Amino acid sequence: MTVNIAANRETMGFQTEVKQLLQLMIHSLYSNREIFLRELVSNASDACDKLRFEALHNDTLFENDADLHIRVSYDKEARTLTISDNGIGMNRDEVISNLGTIAKSGTREFFSRLSGDQQKDANLIGQFGVGFYSSFIVADKVVVTTRRAGEKADQGVRWESDGGGEFSIEMLESTPRGTAITLHLRADQDDLLSGHKIRSIIHKYSDHIVQPIMMKKEEWKEGGQVITDEDETVNQASALWARSKNEISEDEYKAFYKHVGHDYEDPLAWTHARVEGHQEYTQLLYIPAHAPFDMYDRNVRHGIKLYVRRVFIMDDAEQLLPTYLRFVRGIVDSSDLPLNVSREILQESKDIEAIRAGCTKKILGLLEDLAANDKEKYAKFWEEFGLVLKEGTAEDYANKEKIAALLRFASTHADTNESTVSLPDYAARMKDGQDKIYYITAETFNAAKNSPHLEVFRKKGIEVLLLSDRVDEWVVSSLTEFAGKQLVSVAKGGLDLGKLEDEAEKQEQEKLASNHKDLIGKIKNSLAERVKDVRVTHRLTDSPACLVADEHDMGGNLARMLKAAGQKAPATKPILEINPNHPVVMRLKEEEKHFDDWAAVLFDQALLAEGGQLDDPAGFVKRVNQLMLEMRAG
Ligand code: ADP
């Protein structure tokens, strides 16, 4: 909706989400109000980076002023604070979309997760990113004037809003290049009108910003502090990553992360190194403390920032890390790549491959270090990013064994839904005579934990990994062994327990099988349409029957997942294994009249127990009812 006020001034409504975000921000982040300055300075710095990059191809954009900087000033009388830059600026359309809407992916999810609890919501907003709109935490009116580099002087734009539902926009004459944001402070924000206060906030949050942040020098004169005409730089104004590690404090690393990661919380861990040799580059890579809203959005570019000899080249250079490490934030600064490198070039470059391999190694090393030395942090990492890291077993052949050792699973060892067991843990606990790693996949943790397939393993005290994430099926299809030990599904094939079964048990098995030849034959006949084979089990102790997939057939869980996803699964039939010691099976042996019904129920309940869906649920119900009536009669 647009309302014309004057020839050149229009009022427009904010996107609904922006209104909601503004409301929330002002209330939830009030106790953290100083961050507005970090956000505005961060945007100003990005704007300078963008101009420097665009000017690589067209240096007229500099308009003879290549000395990029940020300026912070205040006016006690007008009660305003102004943050300005001579970076890329914005044209009218950009102002309307950047400062009137939220274009971020994950927006819907963000709003759906808000709870109304101020503390929780404050954290969520932090994770989502606060950005420009955080100005309204301290200001009740914000005025932006801006002109995009390369546009004529009369193409300036003025944006103004009180943070309610609307903003106004008008074209300006003779506007300098870049952006100036003037905050009209709220009544209780006068403490921000102090050079000392502003400098201390800049030191705290923005010291690492590469461009100089300029302020007017102040002097003590009789009567108090006076602002002079002389400029001074109030931040370090050097690339943090180019400094040597021992000169950088933890706080500086954290502050820099918030700028590059567009994050509000501290990172979980980081690694900073200068690599020399064939390719020379510096990497400063961070693992965030929480997953971003859009981690599973395939349309979003994920990645780190690429610099070439300190010049910003691009955001989200996804070629610098494999997809399964897409949660990593940070920068790579190459000494060798050409300044005009493009995404297309990155895709094919051998040099980039070397950098990617180096960054991958660093991150996996950092994770190994956390896993070994800071279990609590690693558990936190796993909770946030475990599912993504799992993709690596299929994606990164060269590092498969390393990634495998970093995975964490639930298992029958603890029987809880927490993924804390690693493959090396498992291997170290293997029983005498055990040479395989056993797992079960199911749709939910409970289905896995209570599966009949585990009965013999529980009886013998053999640990089984309980896999119930969708991605686990892909993990086990690419990760078929670890440290020389085969990974084996307990629901597949003949289940050769090898040395875990003694001679007496094996003989007992054979005896049972030959004693039940007739029964097996009858069931096979009865269920011929639905089973590939029927045999006596040695997996079960308490249940009457279970289904297993033949050695080279697709497992039931994966087949069901594919079907649910609308994909074709090969039409294979399962093998029905029966437990001849079970009273139900013993009873079946004597049955004549209803044999087919009983056999069908045996099959259907085995299918239900592994989380499958019945072809004919009504038929199943009918048969069970019939059985119950017979029970009364008998
Ligand atoms: P974010 O920085 O996370 O994208 P913001 O709400 O802070 O979100 O800013 C939205 C957009 O507005 C930015 O992506 C940028 O395109 C534009 N913008 C903000 N500040 C400036 C500035 N000082 N100069 C140029 N563009 C800016």
Residues whose N, C-alpha, C, O or C-beta is under 5 A from the ligand:
A	BS01	ADP	N43 A44 A47 G89 M90 N98 G129 V130 G131 F132 Y133 T179
